[in-house]
Amino acid sequence: MHDFHFFGGGWMMIFWWILIIAFVVVLIRILMKNSTGNPPAEKQGESPLEILKRRYASGEITKKEFEERKKDLKD
């Protein structure tokens, strides 16, 4: 027969499973929080023109695209 009293019996086994599950839940929450990162710039109060300027400065769009979109924003 098995003697479960070595690790505190069946209650201790249940305690360890609860502890492991809680650890996994906390780990998943931390990873999900870190994966979302910073909110988009629009939600930080940056105006559309500022976003456009930043995208042009970082090389995401060309000068022609910048001018066209800037004109669209002015209309």
PDB file with one MODEL, atoms N, CA, C and O in Angstrom:
MODEL        1
ATOM      1  N   MET A   1       0.827  -1.190   0.000  1.00  0.00           N
ATOM      2  CA  MET A   1       0.000   0.000   0.000  1.00  0.00           C
ATOM      3  C   MET A   1       0.871   1.254   0.000  1.00  0.00           C
ATOM      4  O   MET A   1       2.026   1.242   0.426  1.00  0.00           O
ATOM      5  N   HIS A   2       0.280   2.313  -0.486  1.00  0.00           N
ATOM      6  CA  HIS A   2       0.991   3.585  -0.521  1.00  0.00           C
ATOM      7  C   HIS A   2       0.758   4.341   0.780  1.00  0.00           C
ATOM      8  O   HIS A   2      -0.337   4.325   1.343  1.00  0.00           O
ATOM      9  N   ASP A   3       1.779   4.981   1.226  1.00  0.00           N
ATOM     10  CA  ASP A   3       1.663   5.761   2.454  1.00  0.00           C
ATOM     11  C   ASP A   3       1.793   7.239   2.096  1.00  0.00           C
ATOM     12  O   ASP A   3       2.901   7.724   1.871  1.00  0.00           O
ATOM     13  N   PHE A   4       0.670   7.960   2.041  1.00  0.00           N
ATOM     14  CA  PHE A   4       0.661   9.362   1.653  1.00  0.00           C
ATOM     15  C   PHE A   4       1.024  10.300   2.802  1.00  0.00           C
ATOM     16  O   PHE A   4       1.048  11.516   2.613  1.00  0.00           O
ATOM     17  N   HIS A   5       1.302   9.772   3.967  1.00  0.00           N
ATOM     18  CA  HIS A   5       1.613  10.626   5.109  1.00  0.00           C
ATOM     19  C   HIS A   5       2.998  11.256   5.002  1.00  0.00           C
ATOM     20  O   HIS A   5       3.315  12.188   5.741  1.00  0.00           O
ATOM     21  N   PHE A   6       3.817  10.755   4.093  1.00  0.00           N
ATOM     22  CA  PHE A   6       5.163  11.299   3.928  1.00  0.00           C
ATOM     23  C   PHE A   6       5.119  12.778   3.532  1.00  0.00           C
ATOM     24  O   PHE A   6       5.916  13.571   4.035  1.00  0.00           O
ATOM     25  N   PHE A   7       4.205  13.159   2.641  1.00  0.00           N
ATOM     26  CA  PHE A   7       4.084  14.555   2.203  1.00  0.00           C
ATOM     27  C   PHE A   7       2.905  15.268   2.857  1.00  0.00           C
ATOM     28  O   PHE A   7       2.483  16.314   2.366  1.00  0.00           O
ATOM     29  N   GLY A   8       2.376  14.747   3.922  1.00  0.00           N
ATOM     30  CA  GLY A   8       1.280  15.398   4.617  1.00  0.00           C
ATOM     31  C   GLY A   8      -0.080  14.857   4.232  1.00  0.00           C
ATOM     32  O   GLY A   8      -1.102  15.434   4.605  1.00  0.00           O
ATOM     33  N   GLY A   9      -0.111  13.779   3.505  1.00  0.00           N
ATOM     34  CA  GLY A   9      -1.381  13.174   3.137  1.00  0.00           C
ATOM     35  C   GLY A   9      -2.007  13.831   1.918  1.00  0.00           C
ATOM     36  O   GLY A   9      -1.373  14.632   1.231  1.00  0.00           O
ATOM     37  N   GLY A  10      -3.254  13.481   1.663  1.00  0.00           N
ATOM     38  CA  GLY A  10      -3.973  13.979   0.498  1.00  0.00           C
ATOM     39  C   GLY A  10      -4.178  15.480   0.514  1.00  0.00           C
ATOM     40  O   GLY A  10      -4.204  16.111  -0.543  1.00  0.00           O
ATOM     41  N   TRP A  11      -4.327  16.067   1.705  1.00  0.00           N
ATOM     42  CA  TRP A  11      -4.534  17.523   1.807  1.00  0.00           C
ATOM     43  C   TRP A  11      -3.318  18.288   1.343  1.00  0.00           C
ATOM     44  O   TRP A  11      -3.442  19.346   0.726  1.00  0.00           O
ATOM     45  N   MET A  12      -2.156  17.767   1.631  1.00  0.00           N
ATOM     46  CA  MET A  12      -0.936  18.449   1.201  1.00  0.00           C
ATOM     47  C   MET A  12      -0.798  18.399  -0.322  1.00  0.00           C
ATOM     48  O   MET A  12      -0.325  19.356  -0.935  1.00  0.00           O
ATOM     49  N   MET A  13      -1.208  17.292  -0.928  1.00  0.00           N
ATOM     50  CA  MET A  13      -1.153  17.172  -2.378  1.00  0.00           C
ATOM     51  C   MET A  13      -2.106  18.188  -3.020  1.00  0.00           C
ATOM     52  O   MET A  13      -1.767  18.812  -4.025  1.00  0.00           O
ATOM     53  N   ILE A  14      -3.283  18.348  -2.439  1.00  0.00           N
ATOM     54  CA  ILE A  14      -4.247  19.334  -2.943  1.00  0.00           C
ATOM     55  C   ILE A  14      -3.673  20.742  -2.807  1.00  0.00           C
ATOM     56  O   ILE A  14      -3.812  21.567  -3.710  1.00  0.00           O
ATOM     57  N   PHE A  15      -3.029  21.008  -1.677  1.00  0.00           N
ATOM     58  CA  PHE A  15      -2.406  22.316  -1.458  1.00  0.00           C
ATOM     59  C   PHE A  15      -1.370  22.610  -2.539  1.00  0.00           C
ATOM     60  O   PHE A  15      -1.343  23.718  -3.074  1.00  0.00           O
ATOM     61  N   TRP A  16      -0.517  21.640  -2.871  1.00  0.00           N
ATOM     62  CA  TRP A  16       0.520  21.853  -3.889  1.00  0.00           C
ATOM     63  C   TRP A  16      -0.087  22.088  -5.262  1.00  0.00           C
ATOM     64  O   TRP A  16       0.411  22.923  -6.017  1.00  0.00           O
ATOM     65  N   TRP A  17      -1.159  21.368  -5.603  1.00  0.00           N
ATOM     66  CA  TRP A  17      -1.812  21.591  -6.895  1.00  0.00           C
ATOM     67  C   TRP A  17      -2.418  22.991  -6.966  1.00  0.00           C
ATOM     68  O   TRP A  17      -2.322  23.655  -7.997  1.00  0.00           O
ATOM     69  N   ILE A  18      -3.033  23.435  -5.892  1.00  0.00           N
ATOM     70  CA  ILE A  18      -3.588  24.794  -5.862  1.00  0.00           C
ATOM     71  C   ILE A  18      -2.469  25.822  -6.009  1.00  0.00           C
ATOM     72  O   ILE A  18      -2.623  26.812  -6.724  1.00  0.00           O
ATOM     73  N   LEU A  19      -1.352  25.590  -5.337  1.00  0.00           N
ATOM     74  CA  LEU A  19      -0.211  26.491  -5.435  1.00  0.00           C
ATOM     75  C   LEU A  19       0.348  26.543  -6.851  1.00  0.00           C
ATOM     76  O   LEU A  19       0.678  27.622  -7.346  1.00  0.00           O
ATOM     77  N   ILE A  20       0.457  25.409  -7.498  1.00  0.00           N
ATOM     78  CA  ILE A  20       0.966  25.360  -8.881  1.00  0.00           C
ATOM     79  C   ILE A  20       0.008  26.078  -9.824  1.00  0.00           C
ATOM     80  O   ILE A  20       0.447  26.848 -10.679  1.00  0.00           O
ATOM     81  N   ILE A  21      -1.285  25.837  -9.681  1.00  0.00           N
ATOM     82  CA  ILE A  21      -2.279  26.491 -10.551  1.00  0.00           C
ATOM     83  C   ILE A  21      -2.267  28.002 -10.337  1.00  0.00           C
ATOM     84  O   ILE A  21      -2.348  28.762 -11.302  1.00  0.00           O
ATOM     85  N   ALA A  22      -2.166  28.443  -9.092  1.00  0.00           N
ATOM     86  CA  ALA A  22      -2.114  29.880  -8.806  1.00  0.00           C
ATOM     87  C   ALA A  22      -0.869  30.513  -9.433  1.00  0.00           C
ATOM     88  O   ALA A  22      -0.937  31.621  -9.966  1.00  0.00           O
ATOM     89  N   PHE A  23       0.256  29.817  -9.370  1.00  0.00           N
ATOM     90  CA  PHE A  23       1.496  30.316  -9.971  1.00  0.00           C
ATOM     91  C   PHE A  23       1.335  30.470 -11.482  1.00  0.00           C
ATOM     92  O   PHE A  23       1.762  31.473 -12.054  1.00  0.00           O
ATOM     93  N   VAL A  24       0.724  29.485 -12.122  1.00  0.00           N
ATOM     94  CA  VAL A  24       0.517  29.547 -13.572  1.00  0.00           C
ATOM     95  C   VAL A  24      -0.400  30.713 -13.934  1.00  0.00           C
ATOM     96  O   VAL A  24      -0.142  31.418 -14.910  1.00  0.00           O
ATOM     97  N   VAL A  25      -1.464  30.926 -13.164  1.00  0.00           N
ATOM     98  CA  VAL A  25      -2.392  32.036 -13.428  1.00  0.00           C
ATOM     99  C   VAL A  25      -1.681  33.380 -13.300  1.00  0.00           C
ATOM    100  O   VAL A  25      -1.847  34.260 -14.145  1.00  0.00           O
ATOM    101  N   VAL A  26      -0.886  33.536 -12.236  1.00  0.00           N
ATOM    102  CA  VAL A  26      -0.144  34.787 -12.036  1.00  0.00           C
ATOM    103  C   VAL A  26       0.854  34.993 -13.168  1.00  0.00           C
ATOM    104  O   VAL A  26       0.994  36.109 -13.669  1.00  0.00           O
ATOM    105  N   LEU A  27       1.540  33.953 -13.575  1.00  0.00           N
ATOM    106  CA  LEU A  27       2.509  34.048 -14.665  1.00  0.00           C
ATOM    107  C   LEU A  27       1.830  34.466 -15.969  1.00  0.00           C
ATOM    108  O   LEU A  27       2.349  35.313 -16.697  1.00  0.00           O
ATOM    109  N   ILE A  28       0.684  33.881 -16.262  1.00  0.00           N
ATOM    110  CA  ILE A  28      -0.049  34.238 -17.485  1.00  0.00           C
ATOM    111  C   ILE A  28      -0.493  35.694 -17.439  1.00  0.00           C
ATOM    112  O   ILE A  28      -0.395  36.400 -18.443  1.00  0.00           O
ATOM    113  N   ARG A  29      -0.980  36.154 -16.288  1.00  0.00           N
ATOM    114  CA  ARG A  29      -1.394  37.567 -16.175  1.00  0.00           C
ATOM    115  C   ARG A  29      -0.223  38.509 -16.389  1.00  0.00           C
ATOM    116  O   ARG A  29      -0.368  39.532 -17.058  1.00  0.00           O
ATOM    117  N   ILE A  30       0.934  38.181 -15.834  1.00  0.00           N
ATOM    118  CA  ILE A  30       2.115  39.033 -16.007  1.00  0.00           C
ATOM    119  C   ILE A  30       2.516  39.077 -17.470  1.00  0.00           C
ATOM    120  O   ILE A  30       2.819  40.145 -18.002  1.00  0.00           O
ATOM    121  N   LEU A  31       2.521  37.925 -18.122  1.00  0.00           N
ATOM    122  CA  LEU A  31       2.906  37.881 -19.532  1.00  0.00           C
ATOM    123  C   LEU A  31       1.899  38.628 -20.405  1.00  0.00           C
ATOM    124  O   LEU A  31       2.296  39.306 -21.352  1.00  0.00           O
ATOM    125  N   MET A  32       0.618  38.518 -20.108  1.00  0.00           N
ATOM    126  CA  MET A  32      -0.392  39.223 -20.893  1.00  0.00           C
ATOM    127  C   MET A  32      -0.275  40.731 -20.693  1.00  0.00           C
ATOM    128  O   MET A  32      -0.446  41.498 -21.641  1.00  0.00           O
ATOM    129  N   LYS A  33       0.013  41.156 -19.481  1.00  0.00           N
ATOM    130  CA  LYS A  33       0.164  42.581 -19.201  1.00  0.00           C
ATOM    131  C   LYS A  33       1.360  43.150 -19.944  1.00  0.00           C
ATOM    132  O   LYS A  33       1.284  44.248 -20.495  1.00  0.00           O
ATOM    133  N   ASN A  34       2.469  42.408 -19.965  1.00  0.00           N
ATOM    134  CA  ASN A  34       3.676  42.870 -20.645  1.00  0.00           C
ATOM    135  C   ASN A  34       3.519  42.842 -22.157  1.00  0.00           C
ATOM    136  O   ASN A  34       4.129  43.657 -22.849  1.00  0.00           O
ATOM    137  N   SER A  35       2.723  41.933 -22.682  1.00  0.00           N
ATOM    138  CA  SER A  35       2.584  41.843 -24.130  1.00  0.00           C
ATOM    139  C   SER A  35       1.737  42.969 -24.702  1.00  0.00           C
ATOM    140  O   SER A  35       1.869  43.298 -25.881  1.00  0.00           O
ATOM    141  N   THR A  36       0.871  43.564 -23.891  1.00  0.00           N
ATOM    142  CA  THR A  36       0.065  44.667 -24.401  1.00  0.00           C
ATOM    143  C   THR A  36       0.897  45.914 -24.592  1.00  0.00           C
ATOM    144  O   THR A  36       0.574  46.738 -25.448  1.00  0.00           O
ATOM    145  N   GLY A  37       1.956  46.080 -23.823  1.00  0.00           N
ATOM    146  CA  GLY A  37       2.848  47.221 -23.975  1.00  0.00           C
ATOM    147  C   GLY A  37       2.160  48.541 -23.729  1.00  0.00           C
ATOM    148  O   GLY A  37       1.179  48.614 -22.989  1.00  0.00           O
ATOM    149  N   ASN A  38       2.677  49.585 -24.350  1.00  0.00           N
ATOM    150  CA  ASN A  38       2.098  50.918 -24.213  1.00  0.00           C
ATOM    151  C   ASN A  38       0.882  51.047 -25.113  1.00  0.00           C
ATOM    152  O   ASN A  38       0.835  50.437 -26.181  1.00  0.00           O
ATOM    153  N   PRO A  39      -0.095  51.828 -24.697  1.00  0.00           N
ATOM    154  CA  PRO A  39      -1.242  52.053 -25.575  1.00  0.00           C
ATOM    155  C   PRO A  39      -0.797  52.828 -26.813  1.00  0.00           C
ATOM    156  O   PRO A  39       0.232  53.503 -26.788  1.00  0.00           O
ATOM    157  N   PRO A  40      -1.569  52.732 -27.893  1.00  0.00           N
ATOM    158  CA  PRO A  40      -1.207  53.473 -29.112  1.00  0.00           C
ATOM    159  C   PRO A  40      -1.072  54.962 -28.834  1.00  0.00           C
ATOM    160  O   PRO A  40      -1.647  55.486 -27.880  1.00  0.00           O
ATOM    161  N   ALA A  41      -0.312  55.626 -29.673  1.00  0.00           N
ATOM    162  CA  ALA A  41      -0.030  57.046 -29.482  1.00  0.00           C
ATOM    163  C   ALA A  41      -1.308  57.876 -29.480  1.00  0.00           C
ATOM    164  O   ALA A  41      -1.397  58.881 -28.775  1.00  0.00           O
ATOM    165  N   GLU A  42      -2.307  57.453 -30.277  1.00  0.00           N
ATOM    166  CA  GLU A  42      -3.543  58.216 -30.344  1.00  0.00           C
ATOM    167  C   GLU A  42      -4.205  58.299 -28.974  1.00  0.00           C
ATOM    168  O   GLU A  42      -4.854  59.296 -28.658  1.00  0.00           O
ATOM    169  N   LYS A  43      -4.049  57.272 -28.170  1.00  0.00           N
ATOM    170  CA  LYS A  43      -4.689  57.246 -26.862  1.00  0.00           C
ATOM    171  C   LYS A  43      -3.881  58.019 -25.831  1.00  0.00           C
ATOM    172  O   LYS A  43      -4.353  58.226 -24.714  1.00  0.00           O
ATOM    173  N   GLN A  44      -2.686  58.446 -26.178  1.00  0.00           N
ATOM    174  CA  GLN A  44      -1.859  59.206 -25.251  1.00  0.00           C
ATOM    175  C   GLN A  44      -2.011  60.706 -25.471  1.00  0.00           C
ATOM    176  O   GLN A  44      -1.276  61.492 -24.874  1.00  0.00           O
ATOM    177  N   GLY A  45      -2.943  61.111 -26.308  1.00  0.00           N
ATOM    178  CA  GLY A  45      -3.194  62.523 -26.521  1.00  0.00           C
ATOM    179  C   GLY A  45      -2.411  63.123 -27.672  1.00  0.00           C
ATOM    180  O   GLY A  45      -2.360  64.346 -27.802  1.00  0.00           O
ATOM    181  N   GLU A  46      -1.806  62.309 -28.504  1.00  0.00           N
ATOM    182  CA  GLU A  46      -1.038  62.807 -29.644  1.00  0.00           C
ATOM    183  C   GLU A  46      -2.013  63.126 -30.779  1.00  0.00           C
ATOM    184  O   GLU A  46      -2.872  62.310 -31.114  1.00  0.00           O
ATOM    185  N   SER A  47      -1.877  64.304 -31.362  1.00  0.00           N
ATOM    186  CA  SER A  47      -2.783  64.710 -32.434  1.00  0.00           C
ATOM    187  C   SER A  47      -2.439  63.949 -33.723  1.00  0.00           C
ATOM    188  O   SER A  47      -1.329  63.435 -33.864  1.00  0.00           O
ATOM    189  N   PRO A  48      -3.390  63.879 -34.657  1.00  0.00           N
ATOM    190  CA  PRO A  48      -3.123  63.192 -35.927  1.00  0.00           C
ATOM    191  C   PRO A  48      -1.925  63.786 -36.677  1.00  0.00           C
ATOM    192  O   PRO A  48      -1.157  63.050 -37.296  1.00  0.00           O
ATOM    193  N   LEU A  49      -1.765  65.108 -36.623  1.00  0.00           N
ATOM    194  CA  LEU A  49      -0.629  65.733 -37.296  1.00  0.00           C
ATOM    195  C   LEU A  49       0.687  65.335 -36.636  1.00  0.00           C
ATOM    196  O   LEU A  49       1.680  65.105 -37.327  1.00  0.00           O
ATOM    197  N   GLU A  50       0.703  65.252 -35.319  1.00  0.00           N
ATOM    198  CA  GLU A  50       1.913  64.829 -34.616  1.00  0.00           C
ATOM    199  C   GLU A  50       2.265  63.384 -34.955  1.00  0.00           C
ATOM    200  O   GLU A  50       3.438  63.043 -35.111  1.00  0.00           O
ATOM    201  N   ILE A  51       1.242  62.539 -35.066  1.00  0.00           N
ATOM    202  CA  ILE A  51       1.472  61.143 -35.446  1.00  0.00           C
ATOM    203  C   ILE A  51       2.052  61.082 -36.848  1.00  0.00           C
ATOM    204  O   ILE A  51       2.985  60.323 -37.110  1.00  0.00           O
ATOM    205  N   LEU A  52       1.495  61.887 -37.750  1.00  0.00           N
ATOM    206  CA  LEU A  52       1.980  61.931 -39.127  1.00  0.00           C
ATOM    207  C   LEU A  52       3.432  62.390 -39.176  1.00  0.00           C
ATOM    208  O   LEU A  52       4.246  61.803 -39.888  1.00  0.00           O
ATOM    209  N   LYS A  53       3.757  63.432 -38.424  1.00  0.00           N
ATOM    210  CA  LYS A  53       5.139  63.926 -38.381  1.00  0.00           C
ATOM    211  C   LYS A  53       6.090  62.864 -37.833  1.00  0.00           C
ATOM    212  O   LYS A  53       7.196  62.690 -38.346  1.00  0.00           O
ATOM    213  N   ARG A  54       5.657  62.158 -36.795  1.00  0.00           N
ATOM    214  CA  ARG A  54       6.493  61.115 -36.203  1.00  0.00           C
ATOM    215  C   ARG A  54       6.725  59.980 -37.197  1.00  0.00           C
ATOM    216  O   ARG A  54       7.835  59.459 -37.305  1.00  0.00           O
ATOM    217  N   ARG A  55       5.676  59.601 -37.921  1.00  0.00           N
ATOM    218  CA  ARG A  55       5.816  58.520 -38.907  1.00  0.00           C
ATOM    219  C   ARG A  55       6.747  58.929 -40.046  1.00  0.00           C
ATOM    220  O   ARG A  55       7.525  58.112 -40.539  1.00  0.00           O
ATOM    221  N   TYR A  56       6.669  60.192 -40.463  1.00  0.00           N
ATOM    222  CA  TYR A  56       7.571  60.687 -41.513  1.00  0.00           C
ATOM    223  C   TYR A  56       9.007  60.732 -41.007  1.00  0.00           C
ATOM    224  O   TYR A  56       9.938  60.349 -41.715  1.00  0.00           O
ATOM    225  N   ALA A  57       9.174  61.196 -39.790  1.00  0.00           N
ATOM    226  CA  ALA A  57      10.520  61.293 -39.215  1.00  0.00           C
ATOM    227  C   ALA A  57      11.156  59.919 -39.030  1.00  0.00           C
ATOM    228  O   ALA A  57      12.373  59.775 -39.155  1.00  0.00           O
ATOM    229  N   SER A  58      10.341  58.912 -38.735  1.00  0.00           N
ATOM    230  CA  SER A  58      10.905  57.576 -38.530  1.00  0.00           C
ATOM    231  C   SER A  58      11.087  56.818 -39.835  1.00  0.00           C
ATOM    232  O   SER A  58      11.642  55.718 -39.843  1.00  0.00           O
ATOM    233  N   GLY A  59      10.620  57.403 -40.952  1.00  0.00           N
ATOM    234  CA  GLY A  59      10.819  56.772 -42.257  1.00  0.00           C
ATOM    235  C   GLY A  59       9.718  55.798 -42.641  1.00  0.00           C
ATOM    236  O   GLY A  59       9.875  55.045 -43.602  1.00  0.00           O
ATOM    237  N   GLU A  60       8.613  55.794 -41.917  1.00  0.00           N
ATOM    238  CA  GLU A  60       7.501  54.898 -42.235  1.00  0.00           C
ATOM    239  C   GLU A  60       6.803  55.319 -43.531  1.00  0.00           C
ATOM    240  O   GLU A  60       6.305  54.479 -44.281  1.00  0.00           O
ATOM    241  N   ILE A  61       6.775  56.625 -43.781  1.00  0.00           N
ATOM    242  CA  ILE A  61       6.120  57.126 -44.987  1.00  0.00           C
ATOM    243  C   ILE A  61       7.078  58.053 -45.723  1.00  0.00           C
ATOM    244  O   ILE A  61       8.009  58.601 -45.133  1.00  0.00           O
ATOM    245  N   THR A  62       6.835  58.221 -47.022  1.00  0.00           N
ATOM    246  CA  THR A  62       7.681  59.085 -47.842  1.00  0.00           C
ATOM    247  C   THR A  62       7.217  60.531 -47.715  1.00  0.00           C
ATOM    248  O   THR A  62       6.171  60.822 -47.136  1.00  0.00           O
ATOM    249  N   LYS A  63       8.028  61.432 -48.277  1.00  0.00           N
ATOM    250  CA  LYS A  63       7.679  62.857 -48.237  1.00  0.00           C
ATOM    251  C   LYS A  63       6.375  63.098 -48.999  1.00  0.00           C
ATOM    252  O   LYS A  63       5.539  63.890 -48.566  1.00  0.00           O
ATOM    253  N   LYS A  64       6.202  62.421 -50.125  1.00  0.00           N
ATOM    254  CA  LYS A  64       4.982  62.573 -50.924  1.00  0.00           C
ATOM    255  C   LYS A  64       3.760  62.130 -50.108  1.00  0.00           C
ATOM    256  O   LYS A  64       2.746  62.827 -50.070  1.00  0.00           O
ATOM    257  N   GLU A  65       3.867  60.973 -49.462  1.00  0.00           N
ATOM    258  CA  GLU A  65       2.759  60.493 -48.628  1.00  0.00           C
ATOM    259  C   GLU A  65       2.491  61.463 -47.484  1.00  0.00           C
ATOM    260  O   GLU A  65       1.338  61.729 -47.145  1.00  0.00           O
ATOM    261  N   PHE A  66       3.561  61.989 -46.890  1.00  0.00           N
ATOM    262  CA  PHE A  66       3.421  62.936 -45.792  1.00  0.00           C
ATOM    263  C   PHE A  66       2.641  64.168 -46.245  1.00  0.00           C
ATOM    264  O   PHE A  66       1.706  64.601 -45.571  1.00  0.00           O
ATOM    265  N   GLU A  67       3.032  64.730 -47.390  1.00  0.00           N
ATOM    266  CA  GLU A  67       2.375  65.942 -47.896  1.00  0.00           C
ATOM    267  C   GLU A  67       0.907  65.680 -48.232  1.00  0.00           C
ATOM    268  O   GLU A  67       0.043  66.504 -47.933  1.00  0.00           O
ATOM    269  N   GLU A  68       0.623  64.514 -48.861  1.00  0.00           N
ATOM    270  CA  GLU A  68      -0.758  64.186 -49.212  1.00  0.00           C
ATOM    271  C   GLU A  68      -1.624  64.032 -47.964  1.00  0.00           C
ATOM    272  O   GLU A  68      -2.737  64.552 -47.898  1.00  0.00           O
ATOM    273  N   ARG A  69      -1.109  63.329 -47.006  1.00  0.00           N
ATOM    274  CA  ARG A  69      -1.889  63.089 -45.787  1.00  0.00           C
ATOM    275  C   ARG A  69      -2.026  64.362 -44.955  1.00  0.00           C
ATOM    276  O   ARG A  69      -3.045  64.581 -44.299  1.00  0.00           O
ATOM    277  N   LYS A  70      -1.005  65.186 -44.991  1.00  0.00           N
ATOM    278  CA  LYS A  70      -1.069  66.469 -44.276  1.00  0.00           C
ATOM    279  C   LYS A  70      -2.164  67.338 -44.903  1.00  0.00           C
ATOM    280  O   LYS A  70      -2.928  68.001 -44.202  1.00  0.00           O
ATOM    281  N   LYS A  71      -2.222  67.318 -46.242  1.00  0.00           N
ATOM    282  CA  LYS A  71      -3.257  68.087 -46.935  1.00  0.00           C
ATOM    283  C   LYS A  71      -4.645  67.540 -46.587  1.00  0.00           C
ATOM    284  O   LYS A  71      -5.582  68.309 -46.371  1.00  0.00           O
ATOM    285  N   ASP A  72      -4.773  66.214 -46.534  1.00  0.00           N
ATOM    286  CA  ASP A  72      -6.056  65.610 -46.167  1.00  0.00           C
ATOM    287  C   ASP A  72      -6.484  66.018 -44.757  1.00  0.00           C
ATOM    288  O   ASP A  72      -7.668  66.230 -44.496  1.00  0.00           O
ATOM    289  N   LEU A  73      -5.525  66.123 -43.868  1.00  0.00           N
ATOM    290  CA  LEU A  73      -5.851  66.517 -42.492  1.00  0.00           C
ATOM    291  C   LEU A  73      -6.309  67.960 -42.414  1.00  0.00           C
ATOM    292  O   LEU A  73      -7.159  68.296 -41.589  1.00  0.00           O
ATOM    293  N   LYS A  74      -5.757  68.819 -43.261  1.00  0.00           N
ATOM    294  CA  LYS A  74      -6.108  70.238 -43.242  1.00  0.00           C
ATOM    295  C   LYS A  74      -7.510  70.471 -43.781  1.00  0.00           C
ATOM    296  O   LYS A  74      -8.171  71.432 -43.388  1.00  0.00           O
ATOM    297  N   ASP A  75      -7.977  69.592 -44.688  1.00  0.00           N
ATOM    298  CA  ASP A  75      -9.305  69.779 -45.309  1.00  0.00           C
ATOM    299  C   ASP A  75     -10.423  69.512 -44.366  1.00  0.00           C
ATOM    300  O   ASP A  75     -11.589  69.627 -44.743  1.00  0.00           O
TER     301      ASP A  75
ENDMDL
END
